[in-house]
Amino acid sequence: MLGNLLDILIRDRTGNEKSLDDVLRSMNTTFAKTGKSYRDSLDVQLTTESVAGESFQEFFRKYVAGRSLFRTSRFWGWQA
């Protein structure tokens, strides 16, 4: 679920120019193809921010590293 939400946020913040696919491709190039390991969610966050050109610190702090519940209505545009 978090992957889908992250994809929606990336698309929203980049005017649908970038997506989670771009993040994964960048990580493949930076890490897998060079034989380097990535530092758990930190490098996912940094790569996401590089691709999207914006901070995703709050998203990763609250939903990946933290235990905050997310309201799906915020992401789907529903009123709750």
DSSP file (Angstrom, degrees, kcal/mol; ACC not computed):
  #  RESIDUE AA STRUCTURE BP1 BP2  ACC     N-H-->O    O-->H-N    N-H-->O    O-->H-N    TCO  KAPPA ALPHA  PHI   PSI    X-CA   Y-CA   Z-CA
    1    1 A M     >        0   0    0      0, 0.0     4,-2.4     0, 0.0     5,-0.2   0.000 360.0 360.0 360.0 -42.3    0.0    0.0    0.0
    2    2 A L  H  >  +     0   0    0      1,-0.2     4,-2.9     2,-0.2     5,-0.2   0.877 360.0  55.1 -62.1 -36.4    2.8    2.4    0.9
    3    3 A G  H  > S+     0   0    0      2,-0.2     4,-2.3     1,-0.2    -1,-0.2   0.918 108.7  47.4 -61.8 -43.2    4.4    1.9   -2.5
    4    4 A N  H  > S+     0   0    0      2,-0.2     4,-2.2     1,-0.2    -2,-0.2   0.917 113.5  47.8 -63.6 -43.1    1.1    2.8   -4.3
    5    5 A L  H  X S+     0   0    0     -4,-2.4     4,-2.3     2,-0.2    -2,-0.2   0.898 111.3  50.4 -65.7 -40.4    0.7    5.9   -2.1
    6    6 A L  H  X S+     0   0    0     -4,-2.9     4,-2.6     2,-0.2    -1,-0.2   0.910 109.3  51.9 -63.3 -41.4    4.3    7.0   -2.7
    7    7 A D  H  X S+     0   0    0     -4,-2.3     4,-2.5     1,-0.2    -2,-0.2   0.917 109.6  49.4 -59.8 -44.6    3.8    6.6   -6.4
    8    8 A I  H  X S+     0   0    0     -4,-2.2     4,-2.6     1,-0.2    -1,-0.2   0.913 111.7  48.8 -62.1 -43.0    0.7    8.8   -6.3
    9    9 A L  H  X S+     0   0    0     -4,-2.3     4,-2.7     2,-0.2    -2,-0.2   0.914 111.2  49.1 -64.9 -42.5    2.6   11.4   -4.3
   10   10 A I  H  X S+     0   0    0     -4,-2.6     4,-1.4     1,-0.2     8,-0.3   0.942 113.6  46.5 -61.4 -47.1    5.5   11.4   -6.7
   11   11 A R  H  <>S+     0   0    0     -4,-2.5     5,-3.5     1,-0.2     6,-0.3   0.902 113.6  49.2 -61.5 -41.5    3.2   11.7   -9.7
   12   12 A D  H ><5S+     0   0    0     -4,-2.6     3,-0.9     1,-0.2    -2,-0.2   0.918 112.7  46.2 -64.3 -44.3    1.2   14.5   -8.0
   13   13 A R  H 3<5S+     0   0    0     -4,-2.7    -1,-0.2     1,-0.2    -2,-0.2   0.676 117.9  42.7 -75.6 -17.2    4.3   16.5   -7.1
   14   14 A T  T ><5S-     0   0    0     -4,-1.4     3,-1.2     4,-0.2    -1,-0.2   0.227 113.1-109.1-112.4  14.2    5.9   16.2  -10.5
   15   15 A G  T < 5S-     0   0    0     -3,-0.9    -3,-0.2    -4,-0.3    -4,-0.1   0.862  75.6 -59.5  61.6  34.4    2.8   16.8  -12.6
   16   16 A N  T 3 <S+     0   0    0     -5,-3.5    -1,-0.2    -6,-0.2    -5,-0.1   0.655 114.4 116.9  67.0  18.2    2.8   13.1  -13.6
   17   17 A E  S <  S+     0   0    0     -3,-1.2     2,-0.3    -6,-0.3    -2,-0.1   0.775  76.4  29.8 -83.2 -27.8    6.3   13.5  -15.1
   18   18 A K        +     0   0    0     -8,-0.3     2,-0.3    -7,-0.1    -4,-0.2  -0.864  66.5 178.3-129.4 162.1    7.9   11.0  -12.7
   19   19 A S    >>  -     0   0    0     -2,-0.3     4,-1.3    -9,-0.1     3,-0.7  -0.883  50.9 -83.4-150.2 179.1    6.8    8.0  -10.8
   20   20 A L  H 3> S+     0   0    0     -2,-0.3     4,-2.6     1,-0.2     5,-0.2   0.813 123.3  66.2 -60.4 -29.6    7.9    5.3   -8.4
   21   21 A D  H 3> S+     0   0    0      1,-0.2     4,-2.4     2,-0.2    -1,-0.2   0.891  98.7  51.3 -58.5 -40.3    9.2    3.5  -11.5
   22   22 A D  H <> S+     0   0    0     -3,-0.7     4,-2.2     2,-0.2    -1,-0.2   0.879 109.0  51.2 -64.8 -37.3   11.7    6.3  -12.0
   23   23 A V  H  X S+     0   0    0     -4,-1.3     4,-2.4     2,-0.2    -2,-0.2   0.940 111.8  46.2 -63.1 -47.6   12.9    5.9   -8.4
   24   24 A L  H  X S+     0   0    0     -4,-2.6     4,-2.2     1,-0.2    -2,-0.2   0.875 111.8  50.8 -66.3 -37.5   13.3    2.1   -8.8
   25   25 A R  H  X S+     0   0    0     -4,-2.4     4,-2.2     2,-0.2    -1,-0.2   0.913 110.9  49.5 -64.8 -41.5   15.2    2.5  -12.1
   26   26 A S  H  X S+     0   0    0     -4,-2.2     4,-2.7     1,-0.2     5,-0.2   0.905 111.2  48.9 -63.9 -41.4   17.5    5.1  -10.5
   27   27 A M  H  X>S+     0   0    0     -4,-2.4     4,-2.9     2,-0.2     5,-1.0   0.879 109.0  53.4 -66.4 -36.7   18.2    2.8   -7.6
   28   28 A N  H  <>S+     0   0    0     -4,-2.2     5,-2.9     3,-0.2     6,-0.3   0.925 113.4  43.0 -61.3 -44.4   18.9   -0.1  -10.0
   29   29 A T  H  <5S+     0   0    0     -4,-2.2    -2,-0.2     3,-0.2    -1,-0.2   0.917 120.3  41.2 -67.3 -44.3   21.4    2.0  -11.8
   30   30 A T  H  <5S+     0   0    0     -4,-2.7     6,-0.2    -5,-0.2    -2,-0.2   0.864 133.7  11.3 -74.6 -37.9   23.0    3.5   -8.6
   31   31 A F  T >X>S+     0   0    0     -4,-2.9     5,-1.9    -5,-0.2     4,-0.7   0.865 125.2  41.7-109.5 -63.1   23.1    0.3   -6.5
   32   32 A A  G >4<S+     0   0    0     -5,-1.0     3,-0.9     1,-0.3    -3,-0.2   0.909 116.0  47.3 -61.1 -46.2   22.3   -3.0   -8.2
   33   33 A K  G 34<S+     0   0    0     -5,-2.9    -1,-0.3     1,-0.2    -4,-0.1   0.702 116.9  44.4 -71.9 -17.5   24.3   -2.4  -11.4
   34   34 A T  G <45S-     0   0    0     -3,-0.7    -1,-0.2    -6,-0.3    -2,-0.2   0.411 111.5-117.5-103.8  -0.1   27.3   -1.2   -9.4
   35   35 A G  T <<5 +     0   0    0     -3,-0.9     2,-0.3    -4,-0.7    -3,-0.2   0.637  68.1 138.3  75.9  13.4   27.2   -3.9   -6.8
   36   36 A K      < -     0   0    0     -5,-1.9     2,-0.3    -6,-0.2    -1,-0.3  -0.650  49.1-130.9 -91.9 149.1   26.6   -1.5   -4.0
   37   37 A S        -     0   0    0     -2,-0.3     2,-0.3    -3,-0.1    -1,-0.0  -0.672  19.6-130.6 -90.9 152.2   24.1   -2.0   -1.2
   38   38 A Y        -     0   0    0     -2,-0.3     2,-1.4     1,-0.0     3,-0.1  -0.762  21.1-111.9-103.2 155.1   21.6    0.6   -0.2
   39   39 A R    >>  -     0   0    0     -2,-0.3     4,-1.5     1,-0.1     3,-1.1  -0.651  52.4-101.7 -87.4  86.7   21.0    1.8    3.3
   40   40 A D  H 3> S-     0   0    0     -2,-1.4     4,-0.9     1,-0.3     3,-0.5   0.127  90.5 -14.7  28.5-131.8   17.5    0.6    4.0
   41   41 A S  H 3> S+     0   0    0      1,-0.2     4,-2.7     2,-0.2    -1,-0.3   0.691 125.7  74.7 -73.8 -16.7   14.8    3.3    3.7
   42   42 A L  H <> S+     0   0    0     -3,-1.1     4,-2.8     1,-0.2    -1,-0.2   0.941  99.8  42.5 -60.6 -47.7   17.2    6.2    3.8
   43   43 A D  H  X S+     0   0    0     -4,-1.5     4,-2.2    -3,-0.5    -1,-0.2   0.814 112.1  54.7 -71.5 -28.4   18.5    5.6    0.2
   44   44 A V  H  X S+     0   0    0     -4,-0.9     4,-2.4    -5,-0.3    -1,-0.2   0.936 111.9  45.2 -64.8 -45.1   14.9    5.0   -1.0
   45   45 A Q  H  X S+     0   0    0     -4,-2.7     4,-2.6     2,-0.2    -2,-0.2   0.941 113.8  48.0 -62.6 -48.3   13.9    8.4    0.5
   46   46 A L  H  X S+     0   0    0     -4,-2.8     4,-2.0     1,-0.2    -1,-0.2   0.882 113.4  47.7 -62.7 -39.0   17.0   10.2   -0.9
   47   47 A T  H  X S+     0   0    0     -4,-2.2     4,-2.6     2,-0.2    -1,-0.2   0.907 110.8  51.6 -67.9 -41.5   16.4    8.7   -4.4
   48   48 A T  H  X S+     0   0    0     -4,-2.4     4,-2.9     1,-0.2     5,-0.3   0.926 111.3  47.7 -58.8 -45.6   12.8    9.6   -4.2
   49   49 A E  H  X>S+     0   0    0     -4,-2.6     4,-2.0     1,-0.2     5,-0.5   0.873 111.5  50.4 -65.2 -37.6   13.7   13.2   -3.3
   50   50 A S  H  <5S+     0   0    0     -4,-2.0    -2,-0.2    -5,-0.2    -1,-0.2   0.921 114.9  42.9 -65.6 -44.1   16.2   13.3   -6.1
   51   51 A V  H  <5S+     0   0    0     -4,-2.6    -2,-0.2     1,-0.2    -1,-0.2   0.922 122.8  37.1 -67.4 -45.4   13.8   12.1   -8.7
   52   52 A A  H  <5S-     0   0    0     -4,-2.9    -2,-0.2    -5,-0.2    -1,-0.2   0.694  98.0-133.3 -84.8 -19.5   10.9   14.2   -7.6
   53   53 A G  T  <5S+     0   0    0     -4,-2.0     2,-0.3    -5,-0.3    -3,-0.2   0.726  73.8  88.0  74.0  21.1   12.9   17.3   -6.7
   54   54 A E  S   <S-     0   0    0     -5,-0.5    -1,-0.3    -6,-0.3     2,-0.3  -0.954  84.0 -89.9-145.3 162.3   11.1   17.7   -3.3
   55   55 A S        +     0   0    0     -2,-0.3     4,-0.1     1,-0.1     3,-0.1  -0.540  28.6 176.6 -75.7 136.9   11.4   16.5    0.2
   56   56 A F     >  +     0   0    0     -2,-0.3     4,-2.4   -11,-0.1     5,-0.2   0.018  46.7 118.0-120.3  21.7    9.6   13.3    1.2
   57   57 A Q  H  > S+     0   0    0      1,-0.2     4,-2.8     2,-0.2     5,-0.2   0.905  73.7  49.2 -57.8 -46.2   11.0   13.4    4.8
   58   58 A E  H  > S+     0   0    0      2,-0.2     4,-2.8     1,-0.2     5,-0.3   0.920 110.5  50.5 -62.6 -44.3    7.6   13.7    6.4
   59   59 A F  H  >>S+     0   0    0      1,-0.2     4,-2.7     2,-0.2     5,-0.7   0.940 115.8  41.5 -58.2 -49.2    6.2   10.7    4.5
   60   60 A F  I  X>S+     0   0    0     -4,-2.4     5,-3.2     3,-0.2     4,-0.9   0.877 115.8  50.3 -69.4 -37.1    9.1    8.5    5.3
   61   61 A R  I  <5S+     0   0    0     -4,-2.8     5,-0.5    -5,-0.2    -2,-0.2   0.930 120.8  33.2 -65.2 -45.6    9.3    9.7    9.0
   62   62 A K  I  <5S+     0   0    0     -4,-2.8     6,-1.7    -5,-0.2    -2,-0.2   0.907 132.9  22.1 -79.2 -43.1    5.6    9.1    9.6
   63   63 A Y  I  <5S+     0   0    0     -4,-2.7    -3,-0.2    -5,-0.3    -2,-0.1   0.724 129.1  33.4-106.2 -24.7    4.7    6.1    7.5
   64   64 A V  I  <<S+     0   0    0     -4,-0.9    -3,-0.2    -5,-0.7    -4,-0.1   0.890 133.9  20.7 -96.9 -56.4    7.9    4.2    6.8
   65   65 A A  S   <S+     0   0    0     -5,-3.2    -4,-0.2   -24,-0.1    -3,-0.2   0.773 125.0  54.8 -82.6 -27.0   10.0    4.7    9.9
   66   66 A G  S    S-     0   0    0     -6,-0.5    -4,-0.1    -5,-0.5    -5,-0.0  -0.153  79.9-122.3 -97.7-168.8    7.1    5.6   12.2
   67   67 A R        +     0   0    0      2,-0.1    -4,-0.2    -2,-0.1    -5,-0.1   0.116  55.9 141.1-122.3  18.1    3.8    4.1   13.1
   68   68 A S        -     0   0    0     -6,-1.7     2,-0.4    -7,-0.2    -2,-0.1  -0.363  49.9-128.1 -65.5 140.1    1.5    6.9   12.0
   69   69 A L        -     0   0    0     -2,-0.1     2,-0.4     2,-0.0    -1,-0.1  -0.702  22.3-141.3 -84.0 139.2   -1.8    5.8   10.4
   70   70 A F        -     0   0    0     -2,-0.4     2,-0.8    -7,-0.1     3,-0.1  -0.807   8.7-128.6-103.9 146.4   -2.5    7.4    7.1
   71   71 A R    >>  -     0   0    0     -2,-0.4     3,-1.5     1,-0.2     4,-0.8  -0.817  11.3-156.2 -92.1 113.3   -5.8    8.5    6.0
   72   72 A T  H 3> S+     0   0    0     -2,-0.8     4,-2.5     1,-0.3     3,-0.4   0.792  89.9  69.9 -61.0 -25.9   -6.4    7.1    2.6
   73   73 A S  H 3>>S+     0   0    0      1,-0.2     4,-1.4     2,-0.2     5,-1.1   0.854  93.1  57.9 -60.7 -33.0   -8.9    9.8    1.9
   74   74 A R  H <45S+     0   0    0     -3,-1.5    -1,-0.2     1,-0.2    -2,-0.2   0.890 113.1  38.5 -62.3 -38.7   -6.0   12.3    1.8
   75   75 A F  H  <5S+     0   0    0     -4,-0.8    -2,-0.2    -3,-0.4    -1,-0.2   0.810 120.3  43.2 -84.3 -31.2   -4.4   10.3   -1.0
   76   76 A W  H  <5S-     0   0    0     -4,-2.5    -2,-0.2     2,-0.1    -1,-0.2   0.540 109.1-116.4 -92.8  -7.0   -7.5    9.4   -3.0
   77   77 A G  T  <5 +     0   0    0     -4,-1.4     2,-0.2     1,-0.3    -3,-0.2   0.655  65.2 143.7  83.0  15.0   -9.1   12.8   -2.7
   78   78 A W      < -     0   0    0     -5,-1.1     2,-0.6    -6,-0.3    -1,-0.3  -0.543  50.4-126.2 -85.7 153.5  -12.1   11.6   -0.7
   79   79 A Q              0   0    0     -2,-0.2    -5,-0.0     1,-0.1    -1,-0.0  -0.884 360.0 360.0 -96.7 125.9  -13.7   13.6    2.1
   80   80 A A              0   0    0     -2,-0.6    -1,-0.1    -9,-0.0    -6,-0.0   0.407 360.0 360.0-109.2 360.0  -13.9   11.7    5.3
